[in-house]
């Protein structure tokens, strides 16, 4: 079992930046593939980015070149750096962890953090 707690969401203007953090506890962080999903009102929950235990990453086409996922195994934390934010990035962002699914981890979920991009 792993517990995930997201932080760093908030209100930002279009073109701005945010850094989301997800702190993991309860298990050995480095053995989990990690991911970020998002869900906008009335829409399905979609994968934004994922990072494997080895550090390989993959991104949704809509965020490539703007978002960066990284992990710090010493701090049991995964980050999502979001640049050039657009109103369509507004959503609740969820952190995930998975022992086996490397490219769309969904085994464990955090509670989510709201990101609102608006002027």
MARLUMDREN-300032 format. One line per 8 residues: number of its first residue (from 1); for each residue x, y, z of N, C-alpha, C. Coordinates in nm, 4 decimals, decimal comma. Example, Ala and Ser with C-alpha at 12.3 -4.5 7.8 and 13.67 -1.06 7.14 Angstrom:
BEGIN
1 = 1,3190 -0,5690 0,7800 1,2300 -0,4500 0,7800 1,3200 -0,3300 0,7800; 1,2850 -0,2250 0,7080 1,3670 -0,1060 0,7140 1,2900 0,0030 0,7870
END
This chain:
BEGIN
1 = 0,0829 -0,1185 0,0000 0,0000 0,0000 0,0000 0,0871 0,1245 0,0000; 0,0425 0,2248 -0,0730 0,1107 0,3524 -0,0737 0,0063 0,4621 -0,0635; 0,0363 0,5631 0,0156 -0,0519 0,6783 0,0281 0,0098 0,7960 -0,0478; -0,0757 0,8701 -0,1180 -0,0295 0,9783 -0,2036 -0,1004 1,1076 -0,1663; -0,0243 1,2144 -0,1505 -0,0813 1,3441 -0,1157 -0,0270 1,4490 -0,2120; -0,1182 1,5088 -0,2894 -0,0787 1,6113 -0,3858 -0,0815 1,7497 -0,3220; -0,0023 1,8403 -0,3769 -0,0033 1,9797 -0,3355 0,0456 2,0650 -0,4521; 0,0231 2,1959 -0,4409 0,0771 2,2881 -0,5399 -0,0241 2,3427 -0,6392
9 = -0,1473 2,2970 -0,6321 -0,2484 2,3499 -0,7230 -0,2872 2,4923 -0,6855; -0,3655 2,5551 -0,7738 -0,4100 2,6898 -0,7463 -0,4587 2,7588 -0,8716; -0,4729 2,8899 -0,8611 -0,5186 2,9735 -0,9720 -0,3982 3,0397 -1,0374; -0,3906 3,0308 -1,1690 -0,2794 3,0905 -1,2426 -0,3323 3,1496 -1,3719; -0,2693 3,2552 -1,4184 -0,3101 3,3186 -1,5430 -0,2596 3,2388 -1,6632; -0,3278 3,2496 -1,7751 -0,2787 3,1844 -1,8971 -0,1344 3,2263 -1,9264; -0,0548 3,1284 -1,9653 0,0864 3,1529 -1,9889 0,1737 3,1344 -1,8667; 0,1125 3,1183 -1,7520 0,1870 3,1032 -1,6282 0,2346 2,9612 -1,6037
17 = 0,2943 2,9417 -1,4860 0,3528 2,8127 -1,4504 0,3097 2,7713 -1,3108; 0,3088 2,6406 -1,2898 0,2842 2,5821 -1,1586 0,3694 2,4573 -1,1447; 0,4008 2,4230 -1,0202 0,4651 2,2962 -0,9924 0,3767 2,2179 -0,8958; 0,3336 2,1014 -0,9387 0,2598 2,0114 -0,8511 0,3572 1,9123 -0,7878; 0,3298 1,8792 -0,6626 0,4098 1,7794 -0,5914 0,3191 1,6690 -0,5416; 0,3739 1,5514 -0,5317 0,2999 1,4373 -0,4767 0,3940 1,3620 -0,3840; 0,3621 1,3640 -0,2560 0,4424 1,2949 -0,1562 0,3839 1,1572 -0,1305; 0,4692 1,0571 -0,1359 0,4266 0,9194 -0,1148 0,4758 0,8683 0,0196
25 = 0,3953 0,7833 0,0817 0,4341 0,7230 0,2087 0,3728 0,5839 0,2186; 0,4243 0,5044 0,3106 0,3643 0,3748 0,3384 0,4273 0,2587 0,2668; 0,5165 0,2869 0,1739 0,5804 0,1777 0,1027 0,7099 0,2291 0,0411; 0,7777 0,1431 -0,0315 0,9060 0,1801 -0,0914 0,8806 0,2540 -0,2213; 0,9033 0,3839 -0,2199 0,8660 0,4693 -0,3317 0,9318 0,4262 -0,4622; 1,0585 0,3892 -0,4569 1,1331 0,3690 -0,5812 1,0839 0,2513 -0,6638; 1,0017 0,1641 -0,6044 0,9541 0,0486 -0,6800 0,8247 0,0771 -0,7550; 0,7732 0,1987 -0,7418 0,6474 0,2340 -0,8058 0,6702 0,3207 -0,9285
33 = 0,6007 0,2843 -1,0370 0,5859 0,3760 -1,1486 0,4847 0,4824 -1,1065; 0,5079 0,6062 -1,1462 0,4254 0,7163 -1,0990 0,3626 0,7907 -1,2164; 0,2473 0,8516 -1,1890 0,1802 0,9247 -1,2962 0,0981 1,0413 -1,2449; 0,0567 1,1237 -1,3384 -0,0379 1,2328 -1,3141 -0,1514 1,2201 -1,4141; -0,2719 1,2261 -1,3617 -0,3934 1,2295 -1,4431 -0,4654 1,3605 -1,4143; -0,5591 1,3945 -1,5010 -0,6422 1,5116 -1,4753 -0,7846 1,4864 -1,5230; -0,8762 1,5562 -1,4572 -1,0173 1,5455 -1,4932 -1,0807 1,6828 -1,4875; -1,1276 1,7280 -1,6027 -1,1997 1,8540 -1,6110 -1,3487 1,8268 -1,5905
41 = -1,4248 1,9286 -1,5510 -1,5692 1,9085 -1,5288 -1,6377 1,8513 -1,6520; -1,7134 1,7438 -1,6322 -1,7882 1,6843 -1,7420 -1,7067 1,6004 -1,8377; -1,5791 1,5799 -1,8067 -1,4924 1,5033 -1,8958 -1,4347 1,3829 -1,8236; -1,3807 1,2903 -1,9010 -1,3211 1,1720 -1,8409 -1,1838 1,2062 -1,7839; -1,1366 1,1177 -1,6982 -1,0055 1,1352 -1,6383 -0,9007 1,0820 -1,7349; -0,8022 1,1645 -1,7684 -0,7030 1,1292 -1,8694 -0,5620 1,1334 -1,8130; -0,4762 1,0491 -1,8679 -0,3357 1,0512 -1,8310 -0,2698 1,1779 -1,8842; -0,1929 1,2436 -1,7984 -0,1158 1,3616 -1,8386 0,0300 1,3231 -1,8637
49 = 0,0885 1,2522 -1,7671 0,2293 1,2156 -1,7770 0,2568 1,0990 -1,6841; 0,3603 1,0220 -1,7166 0,4001 0,9107 -1,6315 0,5514 0,8982 -1,6330; 0,6049 0,8431 -1,5248 0,7487 0,8203 -1,5143 0,7703 0,6829 -1,4537; 0,8561 0,6042 -1,5164 0,8806 0,4691 -1,4691 0,9801 0,4690 -1,3543; 0,9993 0,3519 -1,2943 1,0988 0,3410 -1,1872 1,2388 0,3730 -1,2406; 1,2608 0,3525 -1,3682 1,3903 0,3802 -1,4284 1,4064 0,5210 -1,4800; 1,2996 0,6004 -1,4710 1,3076 0,7401 -1,5131 1,2588 0,7695 -1,6527; 1,2111 0,6695 -1,7248 1,1538 0,6961 -1,8575 1,0199 0,7667 -1,8421
57 = 0,9920 0,8567 -1,9343 0,8702 0,9366 -1,9240 0,7842 0,9265 -2,0501; 0,6560 0,9502 -2,0331 0,5670 0,9658 -2,1472 0,4624 1,0705 -2,1131; 0,4132 1,1381 -2,2174 0,3237 1,2515 -2,1994 0,2059 1,2437 -2,2951; 0,0945 1,3019 -2,2521 -0,0163 1,3230 -2,3435 0,0261 1,4239 -2,4496; -0,0226 1,4076 -2,5701 0,0146 1,4988 -2,6783 -0,0175 1,6436 -2,6439; -0,1237 1,6653 -2,5697 -0,1692 1,8015 -2,5394 -0,0746 1,8771 -2,4472; 0,0153 1,8064 -2,3786 0,1049 1,8736 -2,2847 0,2518 1,8603 -2,3222; 0,2824 1,7867 -2,4273 0,4219 1,7687 -2,4680 0,4866 1,9038 -2,4966
65 = 0,6075 1,9206 -2,4409 0,6791 2,0458 -2,4595 0,6438 2,1523 -2,3583; 0,5375 2,1314 -2,2810 0,4963 2,2299 -2,1800 0,5084 2,1755 -2,0380; 0,4820 2,0470 -2,0206 0,4843 1,9846 -1,8884 0,6046 1,8910 -1,8777; 0,6569 1,8798 -1,7556 0,7669 1,7871 -1,7282 0,7387 1,7123 -1,5996; 0,7479 1,5812 -1,6052 0,7340 1,4987 -1,4857 0,8726 1,4557 -1,4401; 0,8930 1,4548 -1,3085 1,0197 1,4074 -1,2546 0,9940 1,3435 -1,1196; 1,0923 1,2701 -1,0706 1,0780 1,2063 -0,9399 1,2074 1,2214 -0,8622; 1,1919 1,2293 -0,7302 1,3049 1,2339 -0,6390 1,2864 1,1193 -0,5410
73 = 1,3559 1,0098 -0,5649 1,3369 0,8918 -0,4802 1,3847 0,9150 -0,3372; 1,4803 1,0040 -0,3187 1,5292 1,0334 -0,1836 1,4226 1,1052 -0,1004; 1,3351 1,1799 -0,1687 1,2289 1,2544 -0,0998 1,0924 1,1891 -0,1148; 1,0873 1,0726 -0,1804 0,9591 1,0028 -0,2006 0,8559 1,0936 -0,2662; 0,8979 1,1683 -0,3641 0,8125 1,2700 -0,4236 0,8221 1,2672 -0,5760; 0,7073 1,2873 -0,6401 0,7022 1,3056 -0,7847 0,6479 1,4458 -0,8110; 0,7000 1,5078 -0,9161 0,6636 1,6452 -0,9486 0,6033 1,6530 -1,0886; 0,5211 1,7545 -1,1082 0,4745 1,7883 -1,2420 0,4956 1,9382 -1,2599
81 = 0,5917 1,9721 -1,3469 0,6179 2,1110 -1,3776 0,5325 2,1486 -1,4980; 0,4516 2,2512 -1,4821 0,3581 2,2915 -1,5870 0,3894 2,4347 -1,6304; 0,4246 2,4491 -1,7556 0,4569 2,5803 -1,8122 0,3599 2,6145 -1,9244; 0,3572 2,7412 -1,9614 0,2712 2,7892 -2,0708 0,1286 2,7374 -2,0541; 0,0764 2,7532 -1,9353 -0,0556 2,6983 -1,9048 -0,1652 2,7651 -1,9858; -0,2644 2,6840 -2,0216 -0,3779 2,7286 -2,1019 -0,5069 2,7068 -2,0231; -0,6115 2,7804 -2,0548 -0,7394 2,7571 -1,9852 -0,7852 2,6112 -1,9934; -0,7541 2,5441 -2,1022 -0,7960 2,4046 -2,1168 -0,7173 2,3087 -2,0270
89 = -0,6151 2,3581 -1,9585 -0,5449 2,2764 -1,8600 -0,6176 2,2757 -1,7254; -0,7213 2,3555 -1,7125 -0,7980 2,3594 -1,5882 -0,8606 2,2236 -1,5609; -0,8332 2,1704 -1,4414 -0,8803 2,0367 -1,4050 -0,8370 2,0062 -1,2631; -0,8902 1,8971 -1,2099 -0,8346 1,8386 -1,0884 -0,7247 1,7418 -1,1322; -0,6078 1,7567 -1,0735 -0,4922 1,6742 -1,1079 -0,4702 1,5704 -0,9985; -0,4547 1,4454 -1,0415 -0,4392 1,3337 -0,9498 -0,3026 1,2678 -0,9697; -0,2399 1,2341 -0,8597 -0,1158 1,1579 -0,8607 -0,1489 1,0092 -0,8485; -0,0744 0,9262 -0,9201 -0,0994 0,7823 -0,9151 0,0309 0,7051 -0,8999
97 = 0,0169 0,5822 -0,8531 0,1307 0,4924 -0,8369 0,0890 0,3510 -0,8749; 0,1831 0,2756 -0,9310 0,1512 0,1399 -0,9746 0,2782 0,0564 -0,9744; 0,2677 -0,0693 -0,9263 0,3857 -0,1568 -0,9248 0,4136 -0,2146 -1,0629; 0,3077 -0,2322 -1,1444 0,3275 -0,3065 -1,2684 0,3001 -0,2267 -1,3956; 0,2078 -0,1344 -1,3938 0,1723 -0,0584 -1,5131 0,2641 0,0632 -1,5236; 0,3595 0,0556 -1,6108 0,4625 0,1586 -1,6161 0,4176 0,2841 -1,6910; 0,3301 0,2700 -1,7908 0,3022 0,3837 -1,8779 0,1657 0,4458 -1,8559; 0,0832 0,3834 -1,7751 -0,0456 0,4409 -1,7340 -0,0762 0,3938 -1,5936
105 = 0,0063 0,4309 -1,4966 -0,0098 0,3811 -1,3595 -0,1422 0,4228 -1,2987; -0,2137 0,3239 -1,2396 -0,3480 0,3501 -1,1858 -0,3774 0,2708 -1,0604; -0,2760 0,2096 -1,0004 -0,3022 0,1233 -0,8859 -0,3490 0,1981 -0,7626; -0,2855 0,3103 -0,7346 -0,3185 0,3917 -0,6181 -0,3359 0,5367 -0,6629; -0,4288 0,6063 -0,5953 -0,4620 0,7433 -0,6333 -0,4552 0,8360 -0,5131; -0,4118 0,9600 -0,5398 -0,4226 1,0632 -0,4393 -0,5612 1,1259 -0,4423; -0,5816 1,2276 -0,3590 -0,7132 1,2897 -0,3473 -0,7359 1,3988 -0,4517; -0,6293 1,4429 -0,5170 -0,6413 1,5425 -0,6222 -0,6130 1,6838 -0,5746
113 = -0,5686 1,7672 -0,6675 -0,5469 1,9082 -0,6393 -0,5989 1,9888 -0,7583; -0,6688 2,0980 -0,7292 -0,7331 2,1761 -0,8345 -0,6344 2,2721 -0,8972; -0,6330 2,2747 -1,0301 -0,5569 2,3727 -1,1068 -0,6562 2,4509 -1,1924; -0,6554 2,5816 -1,1774 -0,7438 2,6676 -1,2546 -0,6606 2,7695 -1,3309; -0,6765 2,7707 -1,4615 -0,6033 2,8642 -1,5466 -0,7042 2,9649 -1,6020; -0,6933 3,0863 -1,5531 -0,7920 3,1875 -1,5905 -0,7343 3,3264 -1,5679; -0,7777 3,4205 -1,6505 -0,7368 3,5593 -1,6310 -0,8415 3,6334 -1,5470
END
